[in-house]
Amino acid sequence: MKRALGVCYYPEHWPQEVWADDARRMAEAGLTWVRIGEFAWSRLEPRPGELRFGWLDAAIDTLGAAGLKVVLGTPTATPPRWMLSRHPDMLAVDAGGRPRGFGSRRHYDFSHQGYRRECARIVTLLADRYGRNPHIAAWQTDNEYGCHDTVHSYSAAACDAFRRWLRARYPGKGGDGDIEVLNGAWGNVFWSMDYRSFDEIGLPNLTVTQPNPAHSLDFRRFASDEVAAFNRLQVDILRARSDVPIAHNYMGRVTGFDHFAVGEALDIAGWDSYPLGFLEERVEATPACKRRFARQGNPDFQAFHHDLYRAVGRGRLWIMEQQPGPVNWAPYNPAPLPGMVRLWSWEAFAHGAEVVSYFRWRQTAQAQEQMHSGLLRPDSADAPGLAEVRQIATEIAAAPVVAAARAPVAILFDYDADWAWRAQPHGRGLDYFRLVFDHYRALRSLGQSIDILPPTARDFTGYGLIVAPGLIHMDDDLKAALAASGGAVVIGPRSGACKGTMRTPVPLPPALPGLDVTVARVESLRPDMPVALAGGGAITGYREVLEGGAGVLEATGTGEPVLMAAGNLHYLGAWLDPAGLRRIFTGLCRAQGLNVIELPTGVRLRDTGVERFWFNYDTETHEVLGRKLGPVSVLREKTAGEQDSRLSIHPHADQSGT
């Protein structure tokens, strides 16, 4: 599939007289796709039952006449004010017991059945009207599930639905819910927490001290299932009335629901990439590091999500919203350096994106996102990002089709493990996402291309190295598949630590077939208490004391085992700092015949089926393996299928490069 560009557009925000000119300018800039409609419910239905689709008909026709393909969003992320009057109990309730208010977005409760029926009604109306429209080339369900901490609601509707979910999850011999089965699974004998019936069970908030971790974990699983059911309700309606692909736009570092489960119903995984905002809000880094990359973003954060959502989309990845300039919502909102919009876009394509779509076409002159830049200024003059978009459009016209290839390294990512870590972190700052991300960026710093896989993966053919950190729950099938894989496998820390209800298993973890290792005890460490490794680097945050007869490959400075192995299986019983991870992965990669390239800070590479991309996030020039990488630049090397050997993409360079 050819690479393509798109943009997010809000025709309801602008006079109809400018739509045709906007569409013309979009097409002339090289844009192909336009997403509309995802926040327009109040304009489609200003009063209950009063439908006004005429303006949307005209907008779709205008965009289509310019040769643009439309992604139509369902408007369920922003229910209109009259909806609250009709369903006053539809608001989500936060963990403190306070209802969310109207006046922003995502103020609904996934468990509210009345609101679900309203959503089904508006989606059905849209699908009936536009499902066969030739200009509608894709759909988007809702908008950014989970953003603004909106997965978990502590409402009466959620409590009722949670009890029904628990009855189904803990059946007795007759098939109906058995409260004694739940009491046993949760270990409710502790602190006299036994329940006499499912109707006595509340939600795990407002407890005097921490709630039962099994209770918390099941609530998180329930909440994730509610998101998946809400999404599938819309997908089923759209599929019955339309044949075009259906996507959702996920967000960065939102782990409150299982994206793989939601993605099972969809054709495309989109995600919304805001590198500068994410650097300030969602990436752990020193102040000096954040200052160094304040106008570029973290060199690994976007890549991680590209790889994650490529897996969620089963190979189909779109960037539904790409930052084109300063945003409005982070603690600090600097402008990107010249060339960064192009670098981010090419990086997405290098990781398999079919479409990169920019948010938004024209900067709004009002409301919450007034300070969020677009490709146009509010006065319709070009904003700086538009020139870069035009350049990208010219470049991708000459680029080959997206060619996927299995990476040499795989990392497993499990949302359920994230919830288990949150239910029982054992130490301040011990976070599953950060653990996996630390492993990911250590491998990227060694020049590795990486596939991220779901915990349901069982085919590891072709991977030289498979990494599975922090999988608190590991079933026997996964353990056997990893043991049978042909590559080196690194498991841990905390992998296999608990059964599905947070009970410590016996035999003690990790209980891996063919690997004589036992976690005898664990400890969490203060930030100022690192434990040095004998070969360099240190343990930080979390450490396990290991016993057993497996070979010791890494130890502390005092000789205590840290990495133990037998055959292809390795168990890493600690959270290591970057130096320790890089050193261990360097040895494992080389032992597997993988090419290790120790990259400067800010320089990364990505291999596709026919290309190698080099990305320099830094403001300094770096030379790597004879390649001179200028500040904020991309070097694309064609490895197969084309006569030219290189295309160098630098800020303000023409398309021919060097």
Residue pairs with C-beta under 8 A, 6 or more apart in sequence:
1 354
1 401
1 402
2 396
2 401
2 402
3 349
3 353
3 354
3 355
3 356
3 396
3 399
3 401
3 402
4 32
4 33
4 354
4 355
4 356
4 396
5 30
5 31
5 32
5 33
5 345
5 355
5 356
5 357
5 358
5 389
5 392
5 393
5 396
6 31
6 32
6 33
6 34
6 35
6 71
6 355
6 356
6 357
6 358
7 26
7 31
7 33
7 34
7 35
7 357
7 358
7 359
7 360
7 361
7 375
8 34
8 35
8 36
8 320
8 321
8 357
8 358
8 359
8 360
8 361
9 22
9 26
9 34
9 35
9 36
9 63
9 360
9 361
10 36
10 39
10 40
10 360
10 361
10 364
11 19
11 36
11 55
11 56
11 59
11 62
12 40
12 43
12 55
12 59
13 362
13 364
14 22
14 362
16 55
16 58
16 59
18 380
19 58
19 59
19 62
19 63
20 62
20 65
20 66
22 361
22 362
23 34
23 62
23 63
23 65
23 66
23 68
24 66
26 34
26 63
26 66
26 68
26 361
27 66
27 67
27 68
29 375
29 386
29 389
29 390
29 393
30 389
30 390
30 392
30 393
30 394
30 397
31 68
31 389
31 393
32 68
32 69
32 355
33 68
33 69
33 70
33 71
33 137
33 138
33 355
33 357
34 63
34 68
34 69
34 70
34 71
34 361
35 70
35 71
35 72
35 73
35 140
35 320
35 357
36 56
36 59
36 60
36 63
36 70
36 71
36 72
36 73
37 56
37 72
37 73
37 74
37 75
37 126
38 73
38 74
38 75
38 77
38 78
38 140
38 142
38 143
39 73
39 75
39 77
39 78
39 105
39 143
40 56
40 75
41 75
41 76
41 78
41 79
41 80
41 122
42 78
42 80
42 81
43 52
43 55
44 51
44 52
44 53
44 56
44 75
44 122
44 126
45 51
45 52
45 80
45 122
46 52
46 80
47 82
48 82
48 86
51 125
53 129
60 70
60 72
60 130
60 133
60 135
60 136
61 135
63 70
63 135
64 70
64 134
64 135
68 135
69 135
69 137
69 138
70 135
70 136
70 137
70 138
71 137
71 138
71 139
71 140
71 247
71 320
71 357
72 126
72 130
72 136
72 138
72 139
72 140
73 139
73 140
73 141
73 142
73 143
74 119
74 122
74 123
74 126
74 139
74 140
74 141
74 142
74 234
74 238
75 122
76 108
76 119
76 122
76 123
76 141
76 142
76 234
77 105
77 106
77 142
77 143
77 144
78 105
78 106
78 143
79 90
79 107
79 108
79 115
79 118
81 102
83 90
83 115
83 118
84 90
84 91
84 102
84 107
86 114
86 118
87 112
87 114
87 115
87 118
89 112
89 155
89 156
89 157
90 108
90 109
90 112
90 114
90 115
90 157
91 99
91 100
91 101
91 102
91 107
91 108
91 109
91 155
92 99
92 100
92 107
92 108
92 109
92 110
92 150
92 153
92 155
93 99
93 100
93 109
93 153
93 154
93 155
93 158
94 100
94 149
94 153
94 154
95 152
95 154
95 205
95 206
96 205
96 206
97 154
97 205
97 206
99 155
100 107
100 150
101 107
104 148
104 368
105 143
105 148
106 143
106 144
106 147
106 148
106 150
108 115
109 115
109 153
109 155
109 157
109 158
110 151
110 153
110 158
110 223
110 226
110 227
110 229
110 230
111 153
111 155
111 157
111 158
111 160
111 161
111 162
111 226
112 155
112 157
113 157
116 230
116 233
119 230
119 233
119 234
120 233
120 234
120 237
123 233
123 234
123 237
123 238
124 237
124 241
127 237
127 238
127 240
127 241
127 242
128 241
130 136
130 242
131 238
131 241
131 242
132 241
132 242
136 242
136 244
137 244
138 244
138 245
138 246
138 247
138 268
139 238
139 242
139 244
139 245
139 246
139 247
140 246
140 247
140 248
140 249
140 270
140 320
141 231
141 234
141 235
141 238
141 246
141 247
141 248
141 266
142 230
142 231
142 234
142 248
143 249
144 249
144 250
144 251
144 254
144 272
145 151
145 227
145 231
145 248
145 250
145 254
145 257
145 262
146 227
146 250
146 251
146 254
146 256
146 257
147 251
147 254
149 256
151 223
151 224
151 227
151 256
151 257
152 219
152 220
152 223
152 256
153 223
154 203
154 205
154 206
158 203
158 223
158 226
159 202
159 203
161 222
161 226
162 201
162 203
162 219
162 222
163 198
163 199
163 201
165 222
165 225
166 177
166 182
166 198
166 201
166 218
166 222
167 176
167 177
167 198
168 177
169 177
169 182
169 218
170 177
170 178
170 179
170 181
170 182
170 185
171 177
171 178
171 181
172 178
172 180
172 181
177 198
179 195
179 196
179 197
179 198
182 188
182 195
182 198
182 201
183 189
183 194
183 195
185 214
185 501
185 503
186 193
186 212
186 214
186 215
186 218
186 501
187 212
187 214
187 501
187 502
187 503
188 194
188 195
188 212
190 212
193 212
195 201
201 215
203 219
204 211
204 212
204 215
204 216
204 219
205 211
213 420
213 423
213 424
213 502
214 423
214 501
214 502
214 503
216 419
216 422
216 423
217 419
217 420
217 423
217 501
217 502
218 501
220 256
220 419
220 422
220 423
221 416
221 419
223 256
223 257
224 256
224 257
224 258
224 261
224 415
224 419
225 261
227 257
227 262
228 257
228 258
228 261
228 262
228 264
228 265
231 248
231 262
231 265
231 266
232 265
235 246
235 265
235 266
236 265
238 246
239 246
245 267
245 268
245 316
246 265
246 266
246 267
246 268
247 266
247 267
247 268
247 269
247 270
247 313
247 318
247 320
248 262
248 263
248 266
248 269
248 270
249 270
249 271
249 272
249 320
249 321
250 259
250 269
250 270
250 271
250 272
250 309
250 312
251 271
251 272
252 271
252 272
252 273
252 274
252 278
252 282
252 301
252 305
253 278
253 282
253 433
255 415
255 418
255 419
255 432
255 433
257 415
258 415
258 416
259 269
259 308
259 309
259 312
259 415
260 311
260 312
260 415
260 454
260 456
261 415
262 312
263 269
263 312
263 313
263 314
266 313
267 313
267 316
268 313
268 316
268 317
268 318
268 354
269 309
269 310
269 312
269 313
269 316
269 317
269 318
270 309
270 313
270 317
270 318
270 319
270 320
271 305
271 306
271 309
271 317
271 318
271 319
271 320
272 319
272 320
272 321
272 359
273 302
273 305
273 319
273 321
273 322
273 323
273 344
273 348
274 321
274 323
274 327
274 330
275 296
275 297
275 298
275 301
275 302
275 323
275 336
275 340
275 344
276 294
276 295
276 296
276 297
276 323
276 326
276 327
276 330
276 333
276 334
276 336
277 323
277 327
277 329
277 330
277 333
278 297
278 298
278 301
278 302
279 285
279 290
279 293
279 294
279 297
279 298
279 301
280 290
280 330
280 331
280 332
281 330
281 331
282 301
283 290
283 298
283 301
284 434
285 293
285 298
292 602
292 618
293 299
293 602
293 617
294 332
294 334
295 334
295 335
295 336
295 337
295 340
296 336
296 337
296 340
296 343
296 602
296 617
296 618
296 619
296 632
297 336
297 340
297 344
297 617
299 441
299 444
299 601
299 602
299 603
299 604
299 615
299 617
300 437
300 440
300 441
300 444
300 604
301 437
302 344
302 347
302 348
303 347
303 351
303 444
303 604
303 606
304 437
304 440
304 441
304 452
306 317
306 319
306 347
306 348
306 351
306 352
306 353
307 351
307 440
307 450
307 451
307 452
308 413
308 452
309 317
310 316
310 317
310 351
310 352
310 451
310 452
311 413
311 451
311 452
311 453
311 454
315 352
315 404
316 354
317 348
317 351
317 352
317 353
317 354
318 353
318 354
318 355
318 356
318 357
319 345
319 348
319 353
319 355
319 356
319 357
320 357
321 357
321 358
321 359
322 341
322 344
322 345
322 348
322 356
322 357
322 358
322 359
323 336
323 341
323 344
323 358
323 359
324 341
324 358
324 359
324 373
324 374
324 375
324 383
324 385
324 386
324 389
325 335
325 336
325 341
325 373
325 374
325 383
325 384
325 385
326 333
326 334
326 335
326 336
326 371
326 372
326 373
327 333
327 372
327 373
328 368
328 369
328 370
328 371
328 372
329 372
333 371
335 373
335 384
337 619
337 632
337 651
338 384
338 388
338 632
338 651
338 652
339 388
339 632
339 633
339 650
339 651
339 652
340 632
341 358
341 385
341 388
341 389
341 392
342 388
342 391
342 392
342 634
342 649
342 651
343 615
343 617
343 632
343 633
343 634
345 356
345 388
345 389
345 392
346 392
346 395
346 613
346 615
346 634
346 636
346 649
347 606
347 613
347 615
347 634
348 356
349 356
349 396
349 399
349 402
350 606
350 608
350 611
350 613
350 615
350 636
351 606
352 402
352 404
352 608
353 402
354 402
356 392
358 374
358 375
358 385
358 389
359 372
359 374
360 372
360 374
360 375
361 374
361 375
361 376
362 374
362 375
362 376
362 377
362 378
362 380
363 370
363 372
363 373
363 374
363 376
363 377
363 378
363 383
364 370
364 372
364 374
364 378
365 378
373 383
373 385
374 383
374 385
375 382
375 383
375 385
375 386
375 389
376 382
376 383
376 386
377 383
391 655
394 655
395 647
395 649
395 655
398 647
398 655
399 636
399 647
400 610
400 611
400 638
400 641
400 642
402 608
403 608
403 609
403 610
403 611
404 608
404 609
405 607
405 608
405 609
406 451
406 462
406 463
407 448
407 449
407 450
407 451
407 463
407 607
408 448
408 449
408 462
408 463
408 464
408 465
408 592
408 594
409 443
409 448
409 449
409 450
409 451
409 463
409 464
409 465
409 466
409 467
409 589
409 594
410 450
410 451
410 452
410 453
410 457
410 460
410 463
410 465
410 466
410 467
410 487
411 436
411 439
411 440
411 443
411 450
411 451
411 452
411 453
411 466
411 467
411 468
411 469
412 452
412 453
412 454
412 455
412 457
412 466
412 467
412 468
412 471
413 436
413 452
413 453
413 454
413 455
414 454
414 455
414 471
414 473
416 455
416 472
416 473
417 432
417 455
417 470
417 471
417 472
417 473
418 432
418 433
420 432
420 472
420 473
420 498
420 502
421 430
421 431
421 432
421 435
421 470
421 472
421 494
422 431
422 432
423 502
424 502
425 431
426 522
426 524
426 542
427 524
427 525
427 541
427 542
428 524
429 527
429 541
430 524
430 541
430 542
430 575
432 470
435 469
435 470
435 493
435 575
436 469
436 470
438 575
438 576
438 578
438 581
439 467
439 469
439 581
440 450
440 452
441 578
442 578
442 581
442 582
442 585
443 450
443 465
443 467
443 585
443 589
444 450
444 599
444 604
445 578
445 582
445 598
445 599
445 601
445 604
446 582
446 585
446 586
446 589
446 596
446 597
446 598
446 599
447 595
447 596
447 597
447 598
447 599
447 605
448 465
448 585
448 589
448 594
448 596
449 605
449 606
449 607
451 463
455 471
455 478
457 481
458 477
458 478
458 481
459 481
460 466
460 481
460 482
460 485
460 486
460 487
461 485
461 486
462 486
463 485
463 486
463 487
464 487
464 488
464 589
464 592
464 593
464 594
465 487
465 488
465 489
465 490
465 585
465 588
465 589
465 592
465 594
466 482
466 485
466 487
466 488
466 489
466 490
467 489
467 490
468 474
468 482
468 489
468 490
468 491
468 492
468 495
469 490
469 491
469 492
469 493
469 495
469 572
470 492
470 493
470 494
470 495
471 478
471 491
471 494
471 495
471 496
472 494
472 495
472 496
472 497
472 498
473 496
473 498
473 499
473 500
474 491
474 495
474 496
474 510
479 496
479 511
479 512
479 513
480 513
482 489
482 491
482 512
482 569
483 489
483 512
483 513
483 514
483 515
483 567
483 568
483 569
485 568
486 568
487 568
487 592
488 568
488 570
488 588
488 591
488 592
489 568
489 569
489 570
490 570
490 571
490 572
490 584
490 588
491 510
491 512
491 569
491 570
491 571
491 572
492 510
492 544
492 571
492 572
492 573
493 542
493 543
493 544
493 572
493 573
493 574
493 575
494 509
494 522
494 542
494 544
495 509
495 510
495 571
496 505
496 509
496 510
496 511
496 512
497 504
497 509
497 510
497 519
498 504
498 505
498 509
499 505
505 511
507 518
508 518
508 519
508 520
509 518
509 519
510 517
510 519
510 571
512 569
512 571
514 566
514 567
514 569
515 548
515 550
515 564
515 565
515 566
515 567
515 569
515 571
516 548
516 549
516 550
516 566
517 546
517 547
517 548
517 550
517 564
517 571
517 573
518 546
518 547
518 548
519 544
519 545
519 546
519 573
520 544
520 545
520 546
520 547
521 544
521 545
522 542
522 543
522 544
522 545
523 542
523 543
523 545
524 541
524 542
524 543
525 531
525 539
525 540
525 541
525 542
525 543
527 540
527 541
530 538
530 539
530 540
530 577
531 538
531 539
531 543
531 556
531 557
531 574
532 538
532 556
532 557
533 539
533 554
533 555
533 556
533 557
533 562
533 576
533 580
534 554
534 555
534 556
534 557
534 559
535 554
535 583
536 579
536 580
536 583
537 576
537 577
537 578
537 579
537 580
537 581
537 582
537 583
537 584
538 576
538 577
538 579
538 580
539 556
539 562
539 574
539 575
539 576
539 577
539 580
540 575
540 576
540 577
541 575
542 574
542 575
543 573
543 574
543 575
544 573
544 574
545 560
545 573
546 560
546 561
546 562
546 564
546 571
546 573
548 564
550 564
550 565
550 566
550 571
551 564
551 565
551 566
552 561
552 563
552 564
553 563
553 564
553 565
553 570
554 561
554 562
554 563
554 572
554 584
555 561
555 562
556 562
561 573
562 572
562 573
562 574
562 576
563 570
563 571
563 572
563 573
563 584
564 570
564 571
564 573
565 571
570 588
572 584
576 584
582 598
586 596
586 598
589 595
589 596
590 596
597 605
597 624
597 625
599 605
599 624
600 618
600 622
600 624
601 618
602 616
602 617
602 618
602 620
602 622
603 614
603 615
603 616
603 617
603 618
603 622
603 624
603 629
604 614
604 615
604 617
605 612
605 613
605 614
605 615
606 612
606 613
606 615
607 613
607 639
609 640
610 638
610 639
610 640
610 641
610 642
611 636
611 637
611 638
611 639
612 636
612 637
612 639
613 634
613 635
613 636
613 637
614 624
614 627
614 629
614 634
614 635
614 636
614 637
615 633
615 634
616 622
616 629
616 630
616 631
616 632
616 633
616 634
617 632
618 631
618 632
619 631
619 632
620 631
621 628
621 629
621 630
621 631
622 628
622 629
623 629
627 635
629 635
630 650
631 651
632 650
632 651
633 648
633 649
633 650
633 651
634 648
634 649
634 650
635 646
635 647
635 648
635 649
636 646
636 647
636 648
636 649
637 645
637 646
637 647
638 644
638 645
638 646
638 647
646 657
646 658
647 655
647 657
648 657
648 658
649 657
650 657
